[in-house]
Amino acid sequence: MDQIPIPGSLDEVEHLVNRLYEQNSSSAISQIQEVLQRLQKSPEGWQVAEGLLARHADNVRFFGALTFIVKLNTEPLNDDDAGSVLQKLIDGLLKSLDAGAGAIVIRKLCSALVTHFIQYSHIWPLCLRYVVSCLQNSHSGSIQSAAPVDPDVQSLPPQKSVAAIWFATALAEEAEKTDLKSTKYISLHERMLSNAQDLGSLLVRSLAGQADIQSQKEAIRCFQAWLLYAQRAPNEELTSNLRPLLQPTIQCLVNDELYEAAVEVLTDTLSNWQTFFKQVDYSLLYALFDSLWAQEKYQSLLQGDFDFDSVQFGSLMVAFGDAQITELMDGTNERSQRFLAALVGLLKADGYPVAEDKIFVPALEFWSQFVESMVDNMYSEPQESVNWNAPPLSYLTQLVSHCWKKIQYPAMGVYNSWDSTERVGFGDARKDVSDLLQSVFAISGQPLITLFVNLTLQGVSNAAWSELEAAAFCLGSLSDCVSDSTSCDDILSKVFGSQLFDLLRQGQSVVPVRARQTCLSLIERYSEYFSRHAEYLPAALNLLFSAVGDLPLAGPSSKSIHRLCSSCRSVLTSEVDAFLDQYEALRGGILDSLAEERIVGAIASIIQALPNDTDRVHAFKRLMLAFGTDVEKALQLKAYNANVDSQDPIVARAYDAAQRPTEPVSSSEIGLQIAVRALRCLLGSAKGLQSPSESFVDLETEQNATVVASSAELAQVQQDIVGILARLKDEFSVSTEALDVICSILKAGFSETEPGPFVLPPQIVTEFITSTWYHRVASAISTACVFVTSLANGNFKNQVPQTIERLLPWVAGLLQQLQDPENDPELAQYGIEFAQKAMTKAPGVFLQLQPTSSLEYLFMFAIKMLSGNEPLPKAAAAEFWTNFITLKSSDQGTQAAVDSAIGHLGPILAHTLVQNIGGKASRSELDKISDPLKKLVVQHARAKQWLEAALNDASFPSDKVSAGDKALFVKKVISLRGSRATNQVVREFWLACRGSNFAYAS
């Protein structure tokens, strides 16, 4: 398309504007817009705006009004010119109204007038009065002679009345957008207050029904705009002028044509500004809710009418309830209790929550807040003052009953017809009910457990599966409320000692999958109960193990097995062989990998609880035999180097059902999957063997005692584990998952204080970490960091120096191979983090790193990281330098080496910090960069000299600060002596170096 020239006449401009609304290509429209925008911003823009406003077409007039707005926002005027523009806008509005221009033109002219007022409010401070006066007189008269709105508004015809209201609406909307804290707009907001009385006079007649429907609708919307403005700019004078408009708005609700606008403003204000309503207003709303009109709306909602208008009525009820919570808690107030009963009723509207019933969730949110308020109120009153059979407490039974019914799942066909949003919403509603029930329990206590126990048993006896599932879900929701108490054990025994478990074992041909899943999770949730009632454990565990092979139940059943065995480990030790038998039997079939990992962890937790060391070792060896089989198979497949048919049973072992391939797969890929599976089982067993967090710790034990293998048999098990890890690390060296799991297995033993298969001697761990890694070296270094920390905090403190002496050269060598931190940011980060650990845990060993060139390289590598662009490595480097600057040692030789190093490195570090603060760092990095700076100025007398040299160096990255600014920065930093205020000084200096355009840069 040819370049469009700048129009040379008003006719050409009009033609171009009309082209904008014709069918054109996007590139043509873009060009037209660009030309018109240039014209708007040109000096001739004022004349163009005035000329277009005098044309006949609405599109052209609209563009004329828009041009006035552009000019007012971009080109300052003196008072005389501003007054002239105001007259032109008023004249344009009057002429457009007389010509019958469309709403698009009138609204845009009102917006232009508001833009004028925002910029030049001092010229016509009583803007609303002036606009109404001009509309009433049909000409732009003297600003000073405009009379108050009250007498003028009576004679306005409907179209002019609506125009006045549109202006008032735009006035509030635009004023709300301004910065209330800015001194620039203080006078504007003062003048807004001056217009409040005229606003009330303008709107009250329309709201009271003395105008046409359109004017009434616009008056309600205008009222809402001013309410929103008043909430942002609270002022009692403004509020008092708005309050008389509230009751007329409430009365508009019963008018079908005004209902939508009125219900929106009332719901919004009740939700966000409850104090705006006075008692007389609340009384009017109570009366309204008691009216026949409201009862019809309410019944329509309960019968499943979830159209927008109907749901809005429910939302109004909920908002009113939120605003009246204190009154609704007064059981002696008959009026409030009638309304509370209606709010309970909202929970039984027809339809499933979210998918059909749109009011259930808002009503549920109200009841959650109400019950929490009741709980707070109860605990602030003497217990004898609570009447359980009188309102509002008596409504809790209805509340719970309605919720239980509403969260029952529909038939599978109905559920499958919902979209993903509806399914997620329904699930979230169930979670909200769960939270509500926990709050109700704080009031009702044991009877709530009894209710759901009875409903569960009722579901079992009636084979009512949806009811059973919902009751079990609700009962499970209350498990945390009674986990530490035996008060409900007898009631719970009615469920766990019933025929429920036998029924569930009959499979999904009898009980649907969803009900079985929920009932299985019930066992997990009440694991503390089973630890107190071992007589029910066999039936529960037999049920869970029978469900593991059922694909839809594998997840919840294995999770329950893990939780139950972990909680009840001490009472299950006599059955460890039976568990191992069960596991071996499960491995013979198809077993989900995550389920297997959990089951292995469950059995390992029982092994951990065995009282005899020998028994523990023997049981674990038997468990590990299964892993060994998988390991050998994985290695064989890796060496086989051929494709395997997808129907081969080994493929089912390698892949879960959802990921199982349909085409032949390479044996090496299958080997990798089996290796990862074996490793994850090994990790599950390592976690299971960890001592429970609440286990007894003997504080009298010698802290430096060495945890060693208690027998040759245990030592052999440890060697076998290390052998498995080493072989899989080397054979599957390209697998990120395999190597990360190997590192996690090592870490699992670090926190233990008692001998065990995974509590490996430090020298073995060190040898393993420093062996060859072809991939994921960063994970190995991260593991080394955790290892050193665990040694320092545990029973191996005396081995920290020699361990660091082995690990530090290895890490330094890896960083030297890396050369540049940005070649592998993760490795660089973990490498410097390890160097920091070594430095703080064994400063003497750190400073004696050989050859000395390696130590020098480490320091300069940390400087490079501090200069880099990667945020995490940079943060690690900042922490390294913060710790090095403050490093202290009781050994005089070591301390002398530290001081010497700082003397040499100080200028380099100061230079790097200044480069960052001078603009190279991002805003989010400044706090981290400030840490070493603060330590430097506190710890070293020459810091001021180093900083000044760095600031005045030719390489300083900014030319936006003067020498004086730099000197002042140093002075402030030095005087603050490392206090938190330094961070703000750094931020301000960085911003000055970047320039104002970077005020919000990251």
Stockholm file with secondary structure:
# STOCKHOLM 1.0

chainA/1-1002         MDQIPIPGSLDEVEHLVNRLYEQNSSSAISQIQEVLQRLQKSPEGWQVAEGLLARHADNVRFFGALTFIVKLNTEPLNDDDAGSVLQKLIDGLLKSLDAGAGAIVIRKLCSALVTHFIQYSHIWPLCLRYVVSCLQNSHSGSIQSAAPVDPDVQSLPPQKSVAAIWFATALAEEAEKTDLKSTKYISLHERMLSNAQDLGSLLVRSLAGQADIQSQKEAIRCFQAWLLYAQRAPNEELTSNLRPLLQPTIQCLVNDELYEAAVEVLTDTLSNWQTFFKQVDYSLLYALFDSLWAQEKYQSLLQGDFDFDSVQFGSLMVAFGDAQITELMDGTNERSQRFLAALVGLLKADGYPVAEDKIFVPALEFWSQFVESMVDNMYSEPQESVNWNAPPLSYLTQLVSHCWKKIQYPAMGVYNSWDSTERVGFGDARKDVSDLLQSVFAISGQPLITLFVNLTLQGVSNAAWSELEAAAFCLGSLSDCVSDSTSCDDILSKVFGSQLFDLLRQGQSVVPVRARQTCLSLIERYSEYFSRHAEYLPAALNLLFSAVGDLPLAGPSSKSIHRLCSSCRSVLTSEVDAFLDQYEALRGGILDSLAEERIVGAIASIIQALPNDTDRVHAFKRLMLAFGTDVEKALQLKAYNANVDSQDPIVARAYDAAQRPTEPVSSSEIGLQIAVRALRCLLGSAKGLQSPSESFVDLETEQNATVVASSAELAQVQQDIVGILARLKDEFSVSTEALDVICSILKAGFSETEPGPFVLPPQIVTEFITSTWYHRVASAISTACVFVTSLANGNFKNQVPQTIERLLPWVAGLLQQLQDPENDPELAQYGIEFAQKAMTKAPGVFLQLQPTSSLEYLFMFAIKMLSGNEPLPKAAAAEFWTNFITLKSSDQGTQAAVDSAIGHLGPILAHTLVQNIGGKASRSELDKISDPLKKLVVQHARAKQWLEAALNDASFPSDKVSAGDKALFVKKVISLRGSRATNQVVREFWLACRGSNFAYAS
#=GR chainA/1-1002 SS CCCCCCCCSHHHHHHHHHHHTSCCCHHHHHHHHHHHHHHHHSTTHHHHHHHHHTSSCHHHHHHHHHHHHHHHHHSCCCHHHHHHHHHHHHHHHHHHHHTTCCHHHHHHHHHHHHHHHHHHTTTSSSHHHHHHHHHHHTSCCCSTTCCCHHHHGGGCCHHHHHHHHHHHHHHHHHHHHSCTTCGGGHHHHHHHHHTHHHHHHHHHHHHTTCSCHHHHHHHHHHHHHHHHHHHHSCCHHHHHHHGGGHHHHHHGGGSHHHHHHHHHHHHHHHHHCGGGSCHHHHHHHHHHHHSHHHHHHHHHHHTTCCSHHHHHHHHHHHHHHHHTHHHHTCTTCHHHHHHHHHHHHGGGCSSCBTTTBSSHHHHHHHHHHHHHHHHHHHHTSCGGGCCTTSTTTTHHHHHHHHHHHHTSCCCHHHHHHSCHHHHHHHHHHHHHHHHHHHHHHHHHCHHHHHHHHHHHHHHHHHTCHHHHHHHHHHHHHTHHHHTTCCTTHHHHHHHHTSTHHHHHTTCTTTSCHHHHHHHHHHHHHTHHHHHHCGGGHHHHHHHHHHHHTSHHHHHHHHHHHHHHHHHTHHHHGGGHHHHHHHHHHHHTSCCCHHHHHHHHHHHHHHHHTCSCHHHHHHHHHHHHHHHHHHHHHHHHHHHHCSEECTTSHHHHHHSCGGGCCSSCEEHHHHHHHHHHHHHHHHHHHHHHTSCCTTSCCCTTSCTTCCCCCSSHHHHHHHHHHHHHHHHHHHHTTTCHHHHHHHHHHHHHTTTCCSCCTTCCCHHHHHHHHTSCCSSCHHHHHHHHHHHHHHHHHTTTGGGHHHHHHHHHHHHHHHHHHHCSGGGSHHHHHHHHHHHHHHHHHCHHHHHTCSSHHHHHHHHHHHHHHHHSSCHHHHHHHHHHHHHHHTCCCSSHHHHHHHHHHHHHHHHHHHHHHHHIIIIISCGGGHHHHHHHHHHHHHHCTTHHHHHHHHHTSTTCSCSSSCHHHHHHHHHHHHHHTTCTHHHHHHHHHHHHHHCGGGTTCC
#=GC SS_cons          CCCCCCCCSHHHHHHHHHHHTSCCCHHHHHHHHHHHHHHHHSTTHHHHHHHHHTSSCHHHHHHHHHHHHHHHHHSCCCHHHHHHHHHHHHHHHHHHHHTTCCHHHHHHHHHHHHHHHHHHTTTSSSHHHHHHHHHHHTSCCCSTTCCCHHHHGGGCCHHHHHHHHHHHHHHHHHHHHSCTTCGGGHHHHHHHHHTHHHHHHHHHHHHTTCSCHHHHHHHHHHHHHHHHHHHHSCCHHHHHHHGGGHHHHHHGGGSHHHHHHHHHHHHHHHHHCGGGSCHHHHHHHHHHHHSHHHHHHHHHHHTTCCSHHHHHHHHHHHHHHHHTHHHHTCTTCHHHHHHHHHHHHGGGCSSCBTTTBSSHHHHHHHHHHHHHHHHHHHHTSCGGGCCTTSTTTTHHHHHHHHHHHHTSCCCHHHHHHSCHHHHHHHHHHHHHHHHHHHHHHHHHCHHHHHHHHHHHHHHHHHTCHHHHHHHHHHHHHTHHHHTTCCTTHHHHHHHHTSTHHHHHTTCTTTSCHHHHHHHHHHHHHTHHHHHHCGGGHHHHHHHHHHHHTSHHHHHHHHHHHHHHHHHTHHHHGGGHHHHHHHHHHHHTSCCCHHHHHHHHHHHHHHHHTCSCHHHHHHHHHHHHHHHHHHHHHHHHHHHHCSEECTTSHHHHHHSCGGGCCSSCEEHHHHHHHHHHHHHHHHHHHHHHTSCCTTSCCCTTSCTTCCCCCSSHHHHHHHHHHHHHHHHHHHHTTTCHHHHHHHHHHHHHTTTCCSCCTTCCCHHHHHHHHTSCCSSCHHHHHHHHHHHHHHHHHTTTGGGHHHHHHHHHHHHHHHHHHHCSGGGSHHHHHHHHHHHHHHHHHCHHHHHTCSSHHHHHHHHHHHHHHHHSSCHHHHHHHHHHHHHHHTCCCSSHHHHHHHHHHHHHHHHHHHHHHHHIIIIISCGGGHHHHHHHHHHHHHHCTTHHHHHHHHHTSTTCSCSSSCHHHHHHHHHHHHHHTTCTHHHHHHHHHHHHHHCGGGTTCC
//
